[in-house]
């Protein structure tokens, strides 16, 4: 049985299902099931708050392909990446071909180690070898929007460079561009 309230809105199980579905669709990408920007921002905000209490850092990594990529390849990349992260880290889809990873780290220096680990995990998939990674780190007190902007605007590094470069060392061609 479905009744209507004074404004004429449906009240009942179907109405609740529609509301829950609308909320889910607003937070998760339909094609991949990954969090969208709003949920990513919320999780980054919580991660930054955690760093303030624990004295740690948060890494934000943007992964982008250099060419066209379809949803199934992006979904596979997210699955592989998720397997490399802690349960409280986040992989989100923020654009048609863009993944963003938010992960907890001991300190900002660990970001290169994480980038290398992501590159190692994605390397076996030929469709993902052309991806680039850019990153930034943040800590308690940092504005989440600014951390995202720093990571998005950082110099993208091909995943193969992240794999072959020692942690904390940029390839020569990137050092010379700074």
C-alpha positions in Angstrom: 0.0 0.0 0.0 1.3 3.4 -0.9 -0.2 6.6 0.6 0.5 10.2 -0.1 1.4 13.0 2.3 -0.1 16.4 2.2 2.2 17.6 -0.6 1.2 14.6 -2.7 4.5 12.8 -2.5 4.5 9.0 -2.5 5.1 7.4 0.9 5.9 3.7 1.1 8.6 1.1 0.2 8.9 2.2 -3.5 9.4 5.8 -2.6 12.1 4.9 -0.1 13.8 2.7 -2.8 13.7 5.6 -5.2 15.2 7.9 -2.6 18.0 5.5 -1.7 18.7 4.8 -5.4 18.9 8.6 -6.1 21.4 9.0 -3.2 23.4 6.0 -4.4 23.5 7.3 -8.0 24.7 10.7 -6.6 27.6 9.1 -4.8 28.7 6.2 -7.1 29.5 6.0 -10.8 26.9 3.8 -12.6 29.4 2.2 -15.0 32.2 1.3 -12.5 30.5 1.3 -9.1 33.3 3.6 -7.9 32.8 6.7 -5.7 32.2 10.0 -7.5 33.6 13.4 -6.6 31.3 14.2 -3.6 32.1 10.9 -1.8 35.8 11.3 -2.7 35.9 14.8 -1.2 34.2 13.5 2.0 36.7 10.6 2.3 39.6 13.0 1.8 38.2 15.3 4.4 38.0 12.3 6.9 41.5 11.1 5.9 43.0 14.6 6.5 41.3 14.7 9.9 42.8 11.4 10.7 46.3 12.7 9.9 45.8 15.5 12.4 45.2 13.0 15.1 47.9 10.4 14.1 50.6 12.7 12.8 50.6 11.0 9.4 50.0 12.1 5.8 47.5 11.4 3.0 48.5 10.8 -0.6 46.3 11.8 -3.5 47.1 10.2 -6.8 45.5 11.0 -10.2 45.7 8.2 -12.7 45.0 9.1 -16.3 45.4 7.2 -19.6 47.2 8.8 -22.4 44.6 7.6 -24.9 41.0 6.4 -25.1 40.0 3.9 -22.5 36.6 2.1 -22.0 34.7 1.6 -18.7 35.7 -2.1 -18.4 39.4 -1.3 -18.5 38.9 1.5 -16.0 36.9 -0.8 -13.8 39.7 -3.4 -14.0 42.3 -0.8 -13.1 40.2 0.2 -10.0 39.9 -3.4 -8.9 43.7 -3.9 -9.3 44.4 -0.7 -7.4 42.0 -1.5 -4.6 43.8 -4.8 -4.1 47.0 -2.8 -3.3 45.4 -0.4 -0.8 44.2 -0.6 2.8 40.5 -1.0 3.4 40.1 2.6 4.5 41.8 4.0 1.4 39.6 5.1 -1.6 39.7 4.7 -5.4 37.2 7.1 -7.1 36.2 8.0 -10.7 36.3 11.7 -11.2 36.1 11.9 -15.0 35.4 9.8 -18.0 38.9 8.3 -17.9 40.3 9.4 -14.6 40.8 7.6 -11.3 41.8 9.3 -8.0 43.3 7.4 -5.1 43.3 8.7 -1.6 45.5 6.7 0.8 47.0 7.0 4.2 50.8 7.1 4.5 53.3 7.4 7.3 54.7 10.6 5.8 54.8 12.6 2.5 57.9 10.8 1.3 56.0 7.6 1.1 54.0 8.9 -1.9 56.7 7.8 -4.4 56.7 4.3 -2.9 52.9 4.2 -3.3 53.1 5.4 -6.9 55.7 2.6 -7.6 53.4 0.0 -6.0 50.5 1.2 -8.1 52.7 1.0 -11.3 53.8 -2.5 -10.4 50.1 -3.6 -9.9 48.9 -2.1 -13.2 51.9 -3.1 -15.4 50.7 -6.6 -16.3 47.6 -5.1 -18.0 48.7 -3.8 -21.5 45.7 -1.6 -21.7 46.8 0.3 -18.6 50.5 0.7 -19.4 49.9 4.1 -21.0 48.5 5.6 -17.8 50.2 8.5 -16.1 50.2 9.3 -12.4 50.5 12.6 -10.6 50.3 13.1 -6.9 50.5 15.3 -3.9 50.3 14.8 -0.2 48.5 16.5 2.6 48.3 16.5 6.3 45.9 17.7 9.1 44.9 21.3 8.6 45.2 21.2 4.8 42.2 22.1 2.7 40.9 19.0 0.8 40.2 21.1 -2.3 43.7 22.4 -2.4 45.2 19.0 -1.9 43.1 17.7 -4.9 44.2 20.7 -7.0 47.9 20.2 -6.2 47.6 16.5 -7.1 45.7 17.2 -10.3 48.1 19.9 -11.5 51.3 18.1 -10.5 53.5 16.9 -13.4 52.2 13.6 -14.6 54.7 10.7 -14.7 54.2 7.7 -17.0 53.6 4.6 -14.9 56.7 3.0 -16.4 58.8 5.9 -15.0 57.2 5.5 -11.6 58.1 1.8 -11.7 61.8 2.2 -12.8 62.6 5.2 -10.7 63.9 4.8 -7.2 61.5 6.1 -4.6 61.9 9.8 -4.0 63.9 10.4 -7.2 62.4 12.0 -10.3 63.6 10.8 -13.8 66.1 13.2 -15.3 63.7 14.5 -18.0 61.2 15.5 -15.3 63.8 17.1 -13.0 65.0 19.3 -15.8 61.4 20.5 -16.4 61.0 21.8 -12.9 
